[in-house]
Amino acid sequence: MSEPMFLTLNEVVERYRGQISEGPSFLKVGKAVLYPLEELDRWDRRSLIVCRPFRSLLVDEINE
Protein backbone atom coordinates (compact mmCIF):
# COMPACT_ATOMS: atom_id res chain seq x y z
CA MET A 1 0.00 0.00 0.00
CA SER A 2 1.34 3.45 -0.86
CA GLU A 3 2.03 6.17 1.68
CA PRO A 4 -0.76 8.78 1.99
CA MET A 5 -0.18 12.15 0.35
CA PHE A 6 -1.86 14.08 3.18
CA LEU A 7 -2.08 13.87 6.96
CA THR A 8 -4.93 15.07 9.14
CA LEU A 9 -4.38 17.49 12.03
CA ASN A 10 -4.46 14.58 14.51
CA GLU A 11 -1.84 12.70 12.49
CA VAL A 12 0.38 15.79 12.38
CA VAL A 13 0.04 16.27 16.14
CA GLU A 14 1.03 12.61 16.60
CA ARG A 15 3.96 12.94 14.17
CA TYR A 16 5.39 15.90 16.11
CA ARG A 17 4.29 14.65 19.54
CA GLY A 18 2.14 17.74 20.05
CA GLN A 19 5.21 19.99 19.92
CA ILE A 20 4.38 22.33 17.05
CA SER A 21 4.85 26.00 17.80
CA GLU A 22 4.55 27.28 14.24
CA GLY A 23 2.42 25.23 11.94
CA PRO A 24 3.44 23.92 8.55
CA SER A 25 1.43 24.85 5.45
CA PHE A 26 -1.88 23.08 5.02
CA LEU A 27 -4.69 22.66 2.53
CA LYS A 28 -8.32 23.19 3.43
CA VAL A 29 -10.91 21.10 1.59
CA GLY A 30 -14.34 22.04 2.88
CA LYS A 31 -14.02 21.72 6.64
CA ALA A 32 -11.12 19.26 6.43
CA VAL A 33 -7.61 20.55 7.14
CA LEU A 34 -5.01 18.42 5.36
CA TYR A 35 -1.23 18.64 5.53
CA PRO A 36 0.63 17.58 2.36
CA LEU A 37 3.47 15.21 3.30
CA GLU A 38 5.70 17.04 0.83
CA GLU A 39 5.15 20.28 2.80
CA LEU A 40 5.76 18.53 6.13
CA ASP A 41 9.04 17.12 4.83
CA ARG A 42 10.07 20.58 3.57
CA TRP A 43 9.12 22.09 6.95
CA ASP A 44 11.21 19.41 8.68
CA ARG A 45 14.24 20.30 6.56
CA ARG A 46 13.85 24.03 7.34
CA SER A 47 13.61 23.25 11.06
CA LEU A 48 16.55 20.86 11.08
CA ILE A 49 19.35 21.69 13.52
CA VAL A 50 22.69 20.25 12.55
CA CYS A 51 25.07 19.58 15.41
CA ARG A 52 28.79 19.77 14.85
CA PRO A 53 30.77 16.72 15.93
CA PHE A 54 33.13 17.32 18.81
CA ARG A 55 36.28 15.49 19.65
CA SER A 56 36.49 13.58 22.86
CA LEU A 57 38.66 15.14 25.51
CA LEU A 58 41.23 12.91 27.05
CA VAL A 59 41.42 12.82 30.84
CA ASP A 60 44.91 14.37 30.68
CA GLU A 61 43.57 17.35 28.71
CA ILE A 62 40.84 17.96 31.26
CA ASN A 63 43.31 17.98 34.15
CA GLU A 64 45.63 20.54 32.53
C-alpha positions in Angstrom: 0.0 0.0 0.0 1.3 3.5 -0.9 2.0 6.2 1.7 -0.8 8.8 2.0 -0.2 12.1 0.3 -1.9 14.1 3.2 -2.1 13.9 7.0 -4.9 15.1 9.1 -4.4 17.5 12.0 -4.5 14.6 14.5 -1.8 12.7 12.5 0.4 15.8 12.4 0.0 16.3 16.1 1.0 12.6 16.6 4.0 12.9 14.2 5.4 15.9 16.1 4.3 14.6 19.5 2.1 17.7 20.0 5.2 20.0 19.9 4.4 22.3 17.0 4.9 26.0 17.8 4.6 27.3 14.2 2.4 25.2 11.9 3.4 23.9 8.5 1.4 24.9 5.4 -1.9 23.1 5.0 -4.7 22.7 2.5 -8.3 23.2 3.4 -10.9 21.1 1.6 -14.3 22.0 2.9 -14.0 21.7 6.6 -11.1 19.3 6.4 -7.6 20.5 7.1 -5.0 18.4 5.4 -1.2 18.6 5.5 0.6 17.6 2.4 3.5 15.2 3.3 5.7 17.0 0.8 5.1 20.3 2.8 5.8 18.5 6.1 9.0 17.1 4.8 10.1 20.6 3.6 9.1 22.1 6.9 11.2 19.4 8.7 14.2 20.3 6.6 13.8 24.0 7.3 13.6 23.2 11.1 16.6 20.9 11.1 19.3 21.7 13.5 22.7 20.3 12.6 25.1 19.6 15.4 28.8 19.8 14.8 30.8 16.7 15.9 33.1 17.3 18.8 36.3 15.5 19.6 36.5 13.6 22.9 38.7 15.1 25.5 41.2 12.9 27.1 41.4 12.8 30.8 44.9 14.4 30.7 43.6 17.3 28.7 40.8 18.0 31.3 43.3 18.0 34.2 45.6 20.5 32.5 
